[in-house]
């Protein structure tokens, strides 16, 4: 009888131990969330550091040697086309013009006298031709002297804004000396550099109409109210940086933009059938991005992916995944390569909606 009680006790102990191990095993089983890439049409906004340049920006230089006699404008002033800006002392050039006019008058009198003699066949026709050539030369000297005198008056070639002066009243200037610069800010050219890979994406993924329209974020983080248009792309890539330069034109009716400003061009691009995954489903090794893919046997395998674009909380994948691939969503630091897990699938639409994603 005593032996029976002992056997019953041993059986109970084995049963309890087995139940405890089974319970412990159940507690150790962890369900890992997995999902698949979300494939949908969306848009992305790319930011590019830009340099803002005036549509026309020129250097105003002296075309004659002399002293600055008058300055009719001020630094930072708006000027109109043809408005007088600088006057170089004209006395020397006025005297040269008077001399040229006198010589032309003498040559004209000489020509008229020779013509009368030629008409009366007193002198040969060659004499008349020489007198005529001498008169033409004298007239050319007058025209040249008038041009030199005109160069002493420096006028605005177009309407714009003056920069600071390089000379002052009474300064001695030589031909070619810089006086100031003039900017036409009615519209602005905004230059920005695009990496080669992104350039290829832009050309392959964006329709020409969408590619051309861009926004401009100013240095104070305020959006410029007018839309710009990409009009030109440079012919060659910079071999040093791997970039190619774009140029967008922005209207500037209120004159807010000035030559030399900086900003950020924002370009909105469509992505057709974009493959979207959460950023938290990736990890990085030596600047390369990876995900854990769960195979049909629920074994995880690491796989490298290439990212085409980055948005808040998500990546758009260029290569490395298929739309049916299951990827590990959470617990990436708790698992190891080739480990078998217990996956719990969550629809990609629900995953993305929980990431506060605002993509269309």
Protein Blocks (a to p, Z undefined) as FASTA:
>chain_A
ZZmmmmmmmmmmmmmmmmmmmmmmmmmpccdddddddddddddddddddddddfbacddd
dfbecddfbdcbdehiacdehiafbdcdfklmmmmmmmmmmmmmmmmmmmmmmmmmmmno
macfklmmmmmmmmmmmmmmmmmmmmmmmmmpccdfbdcdddddfbdehiacdehiafbd
cddfkbccddddddfklmmmmmmmpcfklmmpccdddfkopacfbdcddfbdcfbdcfkl
opacdddddddfkomacghiacddddddddehiacddfklpcceehiacdddddfkopac
ddddddfbdcehiacdfbhpafklccdfbhklmpcehiacddddddfklmmmmnopacZZ
